[in-house]
């Protein structure tokens, strides 16, 4: 019971922290669930790396690298998706909780799942929230949709759509 009182108190007490400010950078690593929708929906795991650079108190430039593995099921082989992304993040400070909107363009290397390998171009849109543990540490939860409608190279396969929910641990410097 004491843990819950301490947790609630920690969430309510303001910490001298804000979102990534102008000239600051934030590096975070995350892991979570990925859902792939190419015919039938399948679930797997995702790991990602995110680097933010503050452009102003609300806007940040973002570079990201995501890797997802969707295990074989429903008669389909294991699928992997590796994507690199660049985009922007808009955040609003609200004491320790910082909600944000994430938008970006991504290039993905899609392999397996019963299809030939292909490289695809698409976009990302996500919503998330940072919990600022201290001025230099944050825990983030991000829900994102990746949609890759354009084939750049490789096999002609259906458009790839992925939904992911990722928990990040980050460090601001």
C-alpha positions in Angstrom: 0.0 0.0 0.0 2.9 2.4 0.8 4.2 1.9 -2.7 1.0 3.1 -4.3 0.9 6.2 -2.1 4.5 6.9 -3.0 3.8 6.4 -6.7 0.7 8.7 -6.7 2.7 11.3 -4.8 5.6 11.1 -7.3 3.1 11.6 -10.1 1.6 14.7 -8.5 4.7 16.5 -7.3 6.2 18.7 -10.0 9.7 17.9 -11.1 11.8 20.6 -12.6 11.6 19.0 -16.0 10.2 19.9 -19.4 10.1 18.2 -22.9 13.2 18.3 -25.1 13.9 22.0 -25.3 15.6 24.0 -28.0 19.2 22.7 -28.5 18.7 19.7 -26.3 18.7 16.0 -27.5 17.0 12.9 -26.2 18.1 9.4 -26.9 15.8 6.5 -26.1 15.5 2.8 -26.6 12.2 0.9 -26.6 10.6 -2.5 -26.9 7.0 -3.5 -27.4 4.3 -5.2 -29.4 3.9 -5.0 -33.2 0.8 -6.0 -35.2 1.1 -6.6 -38.9 -1.8 -6.5 -41.3 -1.1 -8.1 -44.6 -4.1 -10.2 -45.2 -4.7 -11.5 -41.7 -3.5 -9.7 -38.5 -0.6 -11.2 -36.7 1.3 -10.1 -33.6 5.0 -10.0 -32.8 7.7 -8.0 -31.1 9.4 -4.7 -31.9 12.5 -2.9 -30.7 13.4 0.6 -31.6 15.8 3.5 -31.2 14.8 7.1 -31.2 16.8 10.3 -31.3 15.1 13.7 -30.8 16.7 17.1 -31.3 14.8 20.1 -29.9 14.0 22.8 -32.5 11.9 24.8 -30.0 10.2 24.2 -26.7 7.3 22.3 -28.5 8.9 20.9 -31.7 11.7 18.3 -32.1 13.3 16.6 -35.1 13.2 12.8 -34.9 15.4 10.0 -36.3 14.3 6.5 -35.6 15.2 2.9 -36.3 12.6 0.1 -35.8 12.9 -3.6 -36.1 9.9 -5.9 -35.9 9.6 -9.7 -36.0 6.2 -11.3 -36.6 6.4 -15.1 -35.9 4.9 -17.7 -38.2 1.2 -18.4 -37.7 -1.9 -19.1 -39.7 0.2 -21.0 -42.3 2.4 -17.9 -43.0 6.1 -17.8 -42.5 8.0 -15.5 -40.0 8.1 -11.9 -41.3 10.6 -9.2 -40.4 10.4 -5.4 -40.9 13.3 -3.1 -40.5 12.6 0.6 -41.0 14.5 3.9 -40.8 12.5 7.0 -40.2 12.8 10.8 -40.1 10.1 13.1 -38.8 8.9 15.7 -36.3 7.5 15.5 -32.8 5.2 18.0 -31.2 5.0 17.9 -27.4 3.0 19.8 -24.7 4.4 20.2 -21.2 1.9 19.2 -18.5 3.8 18.9 -15.2 5.4 15.4 -15.3 3.2 14.1 -18.1 4.1 15.3 -21.6 1.7 14.2 -24.4 3.1 14.2 -27.9 2.3 13.7 -31.6 4.8 11.9 -33.8 4.8 12.2 -37.6 7.4 10.9 -40.0 8.5 9.3 -43.3 10.0 5.9 -43.3 11.7 3.4 -45.6 11.2 -0.3 -44.7 12.9 -3.5 -45.6 10.2 -6.2 -45.5 11.1 -9.9 -45.6 9.3 -13.2 -45.1 5.6 -13.7 -44.3 5.2 -15.8 -47.5 6.3 -12.9 -49.7 9.6 -12.0 -51.4 11.8 -9.3 -49.9 10.9 -5.7 -50.8 11.9 -2.2 -49.8 8.9 0.1 -49.3 8.4 3.9 -48.6 5.6 5.1 -46.4 4.6 7.2 -43.4 4.3 7.0 -39.6 1.8 8.6 -37.3 1.8 8.1 -33.5 0.5 9.4 -30.2 2.3 9.0 -27.0 3.1 10.3 -23.5 6.4 10.9 -21.7 6.5 10.6 -17.9 9.5 12.8 -16.8 11.2 10.9 -14.0 13.8 13.7 -13.7 15.2 16.6 -15.7 17.3 14.1 -17.7 15.3 10.8 -17.7 11.9 9.9 -19.1 9.7 6.8 -19.6 7.6 7.0 -22.8 4.6 5.1 -24.1 4.1 5.3 -27.9 1.3 3.9 -30.1 2.1 4.3 -33.8 0.8 3.2 -37.2 3.3 2.6 -40.0 1.9 2.4 -43.5 4.1 1.5 -46.5 2.1 1.9 -49.8 5.0 2.5 -52.2 7.3 -0.2 -53.5 10.9 1.0 -54.0 12.5 -2.3 -55.0 12.0 -6.0 -54.6 8.9 -8.2 -54.9 5.5 -6.7 -55.6 3.5 -7.6 -52.6 0.5 -6.1 -50.8 0.9 -2.8 -49.0 2.4 -3.3 -45.5 0.6 -1.8 -42.5 2.0 -2.2 -38.9 0.6 -1.0 -35.6 3.0 -0.9 -32.6 2.8 -0.1 -28.9 6.3 0.6 -27.5 7.6 1.5 -24.1 10.8 3.7 -24.2 13.4 4.6 -21.6 15.1 7.8 -22.5 17.9 10.2 -21.5 18.0 13.9 -22.2 21.3 15.6 -22.6 
